[in-house]
């Protein structure tokens, strides 16, 4: 095969790609590079080392491929005066082939190659650090010895120098009979990722860590220093002595010296040296790094290691004198975490050697580890200034060990099966290793399946069973010394598994046109609103654990860590299988002054839940049966749940200890996981409702009717909500189908197309019976009609004329109305012949309005397939070319083609296709999604409420377009559409599907703020590979095409069915700006500043004090003028997002108010809005909240404010431009007559418009 490789162009493209990725990284990952001369030189050096010699390539030209007829070995011919064109070398061909086979794609490899240099420290900035490390080594090795002293006496001497000794609990006392001392280190080694050149820049401008292991001399320790924290006390004094020496050093170490404790554990305190900028040879501030001094033990230390197994008890405060330190006779509990903390002092050098061996054996190890660390940092599994996943902020060693598991394999245990996981091998590419790691994380259950890395000895230091008994998760390093996952909550590993699965879905399911690189490596995924279904902020300052113990605090290192471990355990037991993930997020450990011995723990944590949709909202939790033989099992169940536990008898005869969660509405049922968390926190930690904050109830209030209205429905006992609407619909369908004998044709099908019947209307549908209409105020008299479609059986009796078909529909409506009224007492029906705007006689605009005795309103349309055939005939005849023989008739205007009829046919066909073809299909698909995904309906409702509150829904954006956008985050690739979430056991739930409406809303907002709508959006709403069978996906001319959004489906290839009328370019940009502002507000959840409901003052013509939803309060300062309506005249005002409750109370004398009959769909504000939008469409853009809004926001067309020549039918009200003087020439220029337009708006609004406020631009 002939290859056409353009080498020079490829080099330029690669350079451009590198610059692009580098720019994205500087904006979203790590600290921005500071530009100086050295940086420029270093970048040029890197380009010279990492790219092809451009000077050589420029003269070679392009290779045009190999000619089969030519001799390959012969010299390639070339034109005189040019250099010969050389074919690619074998090495170049191999690189191209490897890029395709070993990576996701060749472009993906280029992106990875561009990413790696940008997340590693620059070589040009390293020499100052190396000089500093040499100087530090000299200072440390020159430190004087400190004679043995009592630990308290020694600490008091250091405290005089401003250095506190970070002694951990149990603290030494005056009766302590051992001493601390100091001698110069026996060895100093740079450990960790720095010497291996595997360091990766952290997030949020956190400095790189350069770990220096300072080996404490063996003479300072005794064999039994593993008991009661003696080793940690000696370590703490040794570290404090170094801190005092470095702080007062005169050897040129110009650094800030601070303490920092890993995971806020005082036993793991290290010394952090941060450079000060002084432009000296030792100033490494440009490297943005810090040096961490970590005291370690020698491998020949006298401290007994075999006493540090997970089952040993090494804290013996109460019985130290009675048991004579004999652990076999000690009644004390095991101290696995205490033992692990001590063993960590032995591992730095061993882990350095193990990682170095992996790097030598696997060429792609370094790049794979870098990719894995970048991926982890973007998801909160590394250091950063934002919330971190608990347990992972300081687990850098674990990531290299994880890759080691895939490369060299694991050690078998006695209980393991013969067929263990096989290593992937050492010859894989970095991307293959990275992907293999994600695959392992997405499938491995750390709770049930422990991992032991392969060791050189081929044996375990401690029995594997001990790890499983005393740790939730087990991952033992290659030295068989320490469990690298000790102290990591199980929920954090669940979240890691979830994130890995989510990333694999992005890599597997992305189309060729969508590049997943940005989402995997460059996008920050730490945002709480889009990551968790339920987010809870918990203030632990008042926590009082029900079962606290001194042993637990000593084992975990501090009461705070013990509290967090207990909290994680309690949450997992309480929620059980309701959740996939129970993650705890807290603020990372921060450096502290040397005068502060112990770290300060943050009082607030965040709990993130990812629901298991099939079990999350279960109403009853079952416990042991009443005849349980083990009484302690029943008692433990009752002790855990407290007063919520009760003995219940079920229909099948079982008597079981149970916990029942009482909910009244579907919205409250979605709160059950949060209710469980609140209960167990109150029960086991004494945390009241004021200490636990959630936002679900606040979001729910946006979708509910005001309480003063809803209570009247409840007291009247009227069936409301989606269930009530569907019941009323089913009843009406039965009544209509019962009229077959009275109608000329039988009703074949009845199709709903209303959002109120597919669970996506903003407010739950409610009827308006006469009994309530008479007591409701005028501001709560709106009744939303439910639109349905009738389809009659096929018949040749339908006329072949479009006008006659519309008349025939009127006759059908009259007959149906008469029969329904006569057969149903209290039912009202009326034929609606048009809307008063459209005058076309072939447009389907007639409907039958039915109001049931219960107060439900329906609008009925009739679908006749014959209409489409006749409309297509008119359109196709008009588009046919005219034969030459008829051109004379064309010029005479006698060709029979009527442009007006053509336009009317286009409009009628567009209405027909949308209403009768796409609407029923869309309704069925959306309704199915609501049944399949419990969060989908709520997500759509919240997004609609948000768009309406910002005055965009209906007037500029259709509801169906919103439903399609929301559906794209649930359907994925369409493979799971139609599966039963409860009955299909093989259902593969996507990790990215939201489990709550709050998370779904946040995901849609995040999408809208960055959506490049120029590229369109494809939604597989109808499942994979669906093909239109009725020709509805055929592209036909449209009467309107003002929208810029393109949302395609399998049946709408053009993507304009629901966006042809909007949003236009102005509105699309406005949606993006509003989404960006809303997203910024959602970020306040992490800082505790987020509150859906706040009280604020809104500035209109006067200051009015209102209670409003902050994210749903629309800013009005950008409008040119505001039209304020009289809210008392608005029947739909009770839907307003910031409703004034005083306007919902009925007057003092109810009998003096007009008792008008119910008018379905009557909304004077909406009618005025559409009139103004139609009349002044070329003059301004008008915005309005269709849900009870009492203001219009208007923006003038800026082009009309400039003078232009007068012309007839200018489509706007104009005013002549005044001449500068009388002698000036009259050019006939006009400008917009703003005053006349405002007066006309006030006249059209008559008693509805209260005032018009004009904003004067500064």
C-alpha positions, 0 to 999 in steps of 0.5 A: 500500500502506498503511503502518503506521508507529509513529514514536514506538515506532520511536524508542524501539526504536532507542534501545534497540537503540543502548544494547544495541549500545553495551553489547556494544561496551563489553564486547567492543570497545575501552576502556570509556567512563569516565562523568563529567558531561562524558560524560553531557552529550556523550551527550545532545548526540549524542542530540539531534543524531542522533535525531528530536525526541522532543518533537515526535513525542510529540504526533503519535501514530501514523499509521494509513495512507492511506485510499484513499477520502480525499483525500490532499491534504486535511487529515487529520481528527482527534478533538477535543482531539488533534493531527492524525495526519500521514503520513510525509514523503517523506524518511522514506519514502525513508530506509525504502526505502533501509534495505531496498535499500542494506543487508542489512535495516532492522534491520542498518542500525539496528545499524550506525548504533548501532555507528559512534558507539561506535567513534569518538572523542567530540567532547567530548574532542577540544578538549584534544588540539587545544590540545596540538597547537597547543602542540606546534607552537609548541615544534617551530617554536621549536627551535634549530638544531644545527650539522652534526656527525659522526653518532657525535659527535652521537649521543654528545651526545644520549646524555648527555641520555638519548636514544639515536639509533636509527641503522639498519644499516649503522651509521655509522662513524668513517670516515663523511664526511657529517654530521648537523644539525638545523633547525626543521621546514619544515612541520608537518601532522596526517596520517593518519585523525585530520584526516579524522575516520576514526579508529577505536578499536583493540582491547584499550585501545590508544590512538588514534594522531594522526600529526603529519608533521614535514617536515625542511628540504631543506638537511639532505639531499643527492642521494645520501642514498638510499645506504647508509642515509644518509637514515635516519641523518639522519632518526634524528638529527632524530627524536632531537633532537625527542625530547630537546627535547620531553622537556626542554620547559618549554612545558607538554608534560606527556607521556611520550616514547618510541620506537616502530618500525613492524613493528620496523623501526628505519628507520621509528621514530617518536616517541610522546607519551603524555599524563600526567593533570594536569587541565590544558587540554592533558590529553587523557588522556580521549580515550585517544589518543597523538601520533606524530611522524613525520619526512617529506621534502618533495616538492621534496627533493633526494633522488633519487626515481627511484633508488628503484624496486624494482629499484635497489640502494642498499646498496653496502657492499663495492663502494662504492669500486670501482663509483663509485656507478654502479648500472648497473655495480654487482653488488649485488642489488636493495633493494626493501624498503629503497627502500620504507621511504625512499619512505614518507617522501614519502607521508603528505601525498599519502595524506592528500589522496587519502583526502580526495578519496575522502571528498568524492566518496563520501558513504559512504566514511567509514562504510564505512572505519569498518566495514572497520577494525572488521571488521579489528581484530576479526580481528587486522589492526590494533594490539592487545595480543594476537597480530597477523597479521604485516605488518598491525599498522601498515597503516592506510593500506592499508584506505582505499586498498582502498576507493579501488580499488573507488570509482575503479578501477585503472590499467592495466598494459601486461601487463593485459587490456583488461577490467579490474575496473570501479569500483563507483561512488561512490553505494553505501551504507557496507554495500555498499562494505563487502561489495564490499570483502570480495567483492574480498578473497575472490576476489583473488589478490595473488600473481598479480594486482598492483593499481595504483590509478588515478593523476592522471597516468594513468601509473606512476612505476616499471615495473610489472614491477619490482614483480612481480619483487621483491615477493610482493604488489603494491598500489601507491598512487594516487601511484604511489610505494609498494607498500602491501603491501611486507613483508606475508607472502603467508600473511597475505594468504591469511588475509585472503582466508579471513576475508573468505570466511568473513564472506561466508558468514555474511552470505549463509547466515544465516537471517532469525532469525539476526542476523549483525551480532554475528559480523561486527562485535562478536565477537573472532575472534583466538582461535588454537584456533578459527581454525587447524587446526594451531597451532605455537609456535616459539621463534626465540631459537636460530635459525641460518638456513642461507642467511643474508645481510647483504644480506637483513638490510640490505634488510629493516631487521633480521636479525629481519625478514629471518629472518621473511621467509625463514621465510615463504618456506620454509614456503610452499615446503615445504607447497605446496598442502597448506594454504590459509593459512600465517599467522605471528602475532607480538606487536605492536610496543611503545613503548620508552624513549628510551635504547633505540635499537633495538626488541627482537624477541619470541623466540616466534612462532605459525604457524597452518595452515588445511588443504586437506583434499584434499591436506593429508595426502598421504603423498608429495611429488613432485619432478623426474624422474630424467631432468630435463635441468636438474641444478640443479633436482634439486640445489635439491630435494635441498638443500631437503629434505635427507636426506628427499629420495630417488629412488623408482620408482613402479608406473607406471614413473616414477622421481622425486625424492620425499619420503615421510612415514612414518606408522603410524596415521590419527592420525599422518597428520593430523600430516603438515603439522606434521611438514613444518613441523618438518622445514623449520625444523630443516633451514633454521633449526636449530630442534630439536624443543624449539623447536617446540611443537604440541598434536596428539599430546597430544590424540591420547593422549586417544583411544588405549588405554594403551600397555601394552594396545595393544602386546599387540594389535600383538604379537598381529597382531590387526586392530583399529580401525574398519577391523577392526570394519567387516571383522568386521561385513561378515563377520557380515552375509555369514554371516547372509545365507547363512542364508536357506535355514534361516530362514522369511523372507529377510533383506532388510537389515542396518543398523548403528547403532553408533558403532564402525561410523561412526568416532565412538566415543571409542576405536578399537574392539578385539576381545577374543579368548580369547588376549588375555583370558587375559593381560589384567588384570581392569581391561581385560576390557571388550568393547564390543558393536556394535549392528546391526538385521536387517530381514526381507522383508515377510510376512503371517505376522507376528502381529497381536499385539505380545506375539506379535511379541516372542515371534516375534523370540525364535524367530528369534534362537534359529534364527539363533544355532543356525545361526551356531554350527553353521556357524562354529567358535569363534563364540558366540551367546546370546539376551538376553531383557531387561535385568531392569528393563523388564517390558513385554511389548510393548517391543522389548528382546530381542537376539541376542548374538554373539561372533565367533571373532576376539573381536568382539561384536555385538548384533542386533535385529529390525525389524518395521514391523507394530509401529508400526501396532499401537502407533499403534492403541493410542495413537490409540484412547486419545486418541479422545474418548469418545461421550456414550453411553459415558460411563456405562461410563467412569465404571464403568471399563468403557471398555476403555482401560487407562492402563498399556497406553497408557504402555507403548505410548508407551514402546515407540513411542518406543524403536521410532522411535528405534531402527529409524527414526532410528538407521539414518538418523542412522548413515548420515548421520554415517558419510557425514560422516566420509568427506566431512570427515576432521576430523569423526570426530576432532572428535566423539571429542574432544567425547565424551571431554571430556563423558565426562571431566566425567561427563556423557556417556551418563548425561545426554547422548546420543552422537547429540546430541553428533554432531548438535552437531558436525555443525552446524559441518561441514554448514553449510547442507547444500548440500555434503552427499554431495559427494566431497571428492576427486572433485568438482572443483566442490566449494565448501569452506566457509571455516568447516569445521574441517580438524582435530579440535583446531580442531573441538573448540575450535569446539564448546567455543566454541559450548557456552559461549555457546549459548542452548539455549532457541532450539534448534539446527537441523542440516541433516544430511540435506542441504537441503530433505529431507522425511520420507517415512515419517512419522517427523517427525510429532510424537507424545506421548512417555513422557519429556520431561526434556531442555531441549536442542532439536536439530532436523533435517529428520526430527525437527521437534520436536528431542527425539529424542536429548534427551528424556532429557537434559540437563535444566536443571541439566545444561545449565547445568553444560555451559555452565559447564564449556565456559566454564572449558575455553575459558578454559584454551584461551586459554592457548595464546596465552600459552604456558601451554597444555598438554593433559598436565600432572602435578598432585595430585588431592585425594580422601580422600588425596593421590594423584599422577597424570598427567592431562589438565588440560582433562579433569580433572573438579573434584569440590569442588562435589559433596555426596559422592563415591562411590569405587569399587574400580578393580580390580573395573572391567573398563572401567578401562583407558579411564579418562582418568587411568588408573593404569598399576599397575592394568593389570599382571597379578598375579605368578601369572597362573594364580591369577586367575579366567579368566572368559569374555568378557562383552560390555558387562559394566560393573558400575560403569555398571550400579550408576550406572543403578540409582542413577539410576533408584532415587534420581532424585527424591533426587539427581543422580548423575554418572559417567564411563562410560569407566572412571570410578572415582568417582560425583559426587552432588548432593542435591536442595536442596529435600529439605533443607527440612522438609516435611509427611510424605506417603505415597509421598513418593519419597525416604527421609525422617526426622522433624524433631525437635521443639524441645521436648517441648511443641512441637506435632508438625506431622509434618514430615520431611526427607531422611534422608541417612545412610540413603541413603548406607548404602543406596548402600553396601549396593547397591554391596557389594564395588564401593563402596570409600568414600563421602566427604561434603563438608561445605559451609562 
